[in-house]
Amino acid sequence: LDDKTMAAGTSSGKVVILDVAHGMQIDEISHLRADCTAMTVKDGMLFASGVDNRLLRVKRMEQHNKYMNAPPKWLPVGSMTKLHKNDIRVMCHVTAGDKTYLVTGG
C-alpha cells in the first residue's frame, strides 16, 4: 500500500492490513463472505473481492491521537453485490482520458 504496509486477503473473506517493518497485523476488515481473491489500490482506496462476487471498498482514515502514534485505520465505505455470476478473480484500474474505471473479471 504505502508507508511499509501491505494488504492480504484470507480464505475466510477478511482483508488484513499488515505492518511489514514490524511483521504484525494492524487492522482487519471482515466484510466479504468467502475467499478474498483479488485486490487493487487507487488514490487511497482499497478494493477487494472474491468468491462471493461482492466488491468491497475500503478507505484509509488517519487517527489523530496526540498521545499515541496510532497507525491509520481502514474502514469500509461501500460495497456492491451481483457484479458477476461467478467469482471475481482479477481487478485493476484503467484510465481513459480524464476518467478512471475499475475493471473486474472472473
C-alpha positions as CSV (number, residue, x, y, z in Angstrom):
1,L,0.0,0.0,0.0
2,D,2.4,2.7,1.3
3,D,4.4,3.6,4.3
4,K,5.6,0.0,4.8
5,T,2.1,-1.6,4.9
6,M,0.5,-4.3,2.8
7,A,-2.9,-5.9,2.4
8,A,-3.7,-9.6,2.2
9,G,-6.9,-11.4,1.5
10,T,-7.8,-14.5,3.5
11,S,-9.8,-17.7,2.8
12,S,-12.4,-16.5,5.3
13,G,-13.2,-13.3,3.4
14,K,-11.1,-10.9,5.6
15,V,-8.8,-8.2,4.3
16,V,-5.8,-7.9,6.6
17,I,-3.6,-4.9,6.8
18,L,0.0,-5.7,7.8
19,D,2.9,-3.6,9.1
20,V,5.8,-5.0,7.0
21,A,8.5,-3.4,9.1
22,H,7.4,-5.0,12.4
23,G,5.7,-8.1,10.9
24,M,2.4,-7.6,12.6
25,Q,-1.2,-7.2,11.8
26,I,-2.5,-3.6,12.3
27,D,-6.1,-3.9,11.0
28,E,-8.7,-6.4,9.8
29,I,-11.8,-5.8,7.7
30,S,-14.4,-8.6,7.9
31,H,-16.9,-7.8,5.1
32,L,-16.6,-10.4,2.4
33,R,-18.5,-13.7,3.0
34,A,-16.0,-16.1,1.2
35,D,-12.4,-16.2,0.0
36,C,-10.8,-12.9,-0.9
37,T,-9.2,-13.5,-4.3
38,A,-8.5,-10.0,-5.8
39,M,-7.5,-6.6,-4.6
40,T,-6.3,-3.3,-6.0
41,V,-5.5,0.2,-4.6
42,K,-6.1,3.6,-6.2
43,D,-5.9,7.0,-4.6
44,G,-6.0,5.8,-1.0
45,M,-8.9,3.4,-1.7
46,L,-8.6,-0.4,-1.4
47,F,-10.9,-2.5,-3.5
48,A,-11.3,-6.2,-2.6
49,S,-13.5,-9.0,-3.9
50,G,-13.6,-12.8,-4.3
51,V,-15.7,-15.9,-4.4
52,D,-18.9,-14.3,-3.1
53,N,-18.8,-11.8,-6.0
54,R,-19.2,-8.8,-3.7
55,L,-17.0,-5.7,-4.2
56,L,-15.7,-4.1,-1.0
57,R,-14.4,-0.5,-1.0
58,V,-12.2,0.5,2.0
59,K,-10.7,3.9,2.8
60,R,-7.6,4.7,4.9
61,M,-8.5,7.0,7.8
62,E,-5.8,8.7,9.8
63,Q,-6.2,8.5,13.5
64,H,-5.4,11.8,15.3
65,N,-4.3,11.0,18.8
66,K,-1.9,13.4,20.3
67,Y,-0.8,10.8,23.0
68,M,-0.1,7.9,20.7
69,N,1.4,7.3,17.3
70,A,-1.5,5.2,16.2
71,P,-1.5,3.5,12.8
72,P,-4.1,4.5,10.3
73,K,-7.5,2.7,10.4
74,W,-9.0,1.2,7.3
75,L,-12.8,1.5,7.2
76,P,-15.4,0.0,4.8
77,V,-17.1,2.9,2.9
78,G,-19.2,0.9,0.4
79,S,-19.9,-2.4,-1.2
80,M,-21.7,-3.7,-4.2
81,T,-23.1,-7.1,-4.9
82,K,-24.1,-9.1,-8.0
83,L,-21.4,-7.7,-10.3
84,H,-20.7,-11.2,-11.7
85,K,-22.5,-14.6,-11.6
86,N,-19.1,-16.2,-10.8
87,D,-16.1,-15.5,-8.6
88,I,-14.2,-12.2,-9.1
89,R,-10.6,-13.3,-9.6
90,V,-8.9,-10.2,-11.0
91,M,-9.4,-6.4,-10.8
92,C,-7.5,-3.4,-12.0
93,H,-7.9,0.3,-12.7
94,V,-7.9,1.6,-16.2
95,T,-7.6,5.3,-17.1
96,A,-9.1,6.6,-20.3
97,G,-8.9,10.3,-20.8
98,D,-9.8,12.0,-17.5
99,K,-11.8,9.1,-16.2
100,T,-10.6,6.0,-14.2
101,Y,-12.6,2.8,-14.3
102,L,-12.4,-0.3,-12.0
103,V,-12.4,-3.4,-14.2
104,T,-13.2,-6.8,-12.8
105,G,-13.2,-10.3,-14.2
106,G,-14.0,-13.8,-13.0
